[in-house]
Amino acid sequence: MVYLADESRYGTMKYNRSGRSGLQLSAISLGLWHNFGGVDTYENGRSMLRRAFDLGITHFDLANNYGPPPGSAEEMFGKMIKSDFAPYRDEMIVSTKAGYTMWPGPYGDWGSRKYLVSSLDQSLNRMGLDYVDIFYSHRPDPNTPLEETMGALDSIVRQGKALYVGISNYSAEQTEEAVKILNRLGTPLVIHQPSYSMLNRWIEDGLQDVLQENGVGSIAFCPLAQGLLTNKYLNGIPTDSRAAKTQSFLSKDQVTENIVKRVKKLNEVAGERGQNLAQMSLAWVLRGGRVTSALIGASRVSQIEENVAALKNLSFTEEELNRIEDILKS
């Protein structure tokens, strides 16, 4: 059946400008880090992508190594572009990244010009695209001059392979230097993608100030702390959860008694707001307008619907924020 996007898709979604740029992102973006690779069920991924777009999510975030196997998430998304999304390409923001290990040898990792340009060429080929909307340096490279990495991003834009450039996992100091270099080159930094949640607040210690002062937007990955900030772990570790898996970014050791205690208290606050914990956690990340978009993952359509519903209540009273702060410090 031919896919026709929901005509009301822009009716309820909120769109935020990324820093001082002309780029606007949906307040909720969908990442393809997990559940869209070659080992996953294609039709489930297809259903999630379709539903996300029907709900007004226009930003789809990838990286060269997403899968598994590496590259397969981009291949899956490229298949979706061809079969379903081709008429809507100009309504979408497609991003990808390079910076982690992708192939053997000295040219398949980190931040050299050789790696970034070669990787993007491969990503474009896998997705069947002429360009991506945002291309990121996925992490800083301690052994390559920042001028080289940023120079590669600049040349990629000038070659028409990306419209905007971003960085991910860079410290406040590294970000400030990257901004200066890119401004000199004439390709401003538009967005930073850091990890950020109620349980991981490192960006509040300088990075957010650097971004605001320089007109750079931000998109938070892991805003639900790999599922800790959902109702999944309120009563132990489910057998089908990430923490229960042997190969996962969330281990059983991270689901501590103190974390569960705080999560239960946060869940009570969420209930009083008429939200579940995941929805309140997303709203909290987006509070005050300092974060452009919250980047969610999903394994089923209902999770996307539930997370987008967080946008129905983004405001917090001072009392709610103080209660949350007290819980997080306990």
Beta strands, then each sheet from edge to edge (+ up, - down):
strand 1: 15-17
strand 2: 24-26
strand 3: 28-31
strand 4: 59-61
strand 5: 93-98
strand 6: 132-137
strand 7: 162-168
strand 8: 189-193
strand 9: 217-221
strand 10: 293-296
sheet 1: 1+ 2-
sheet 2: 3+ 4+ 5+ 6+ 7+ 8+ 9+ 10+ 3+
end
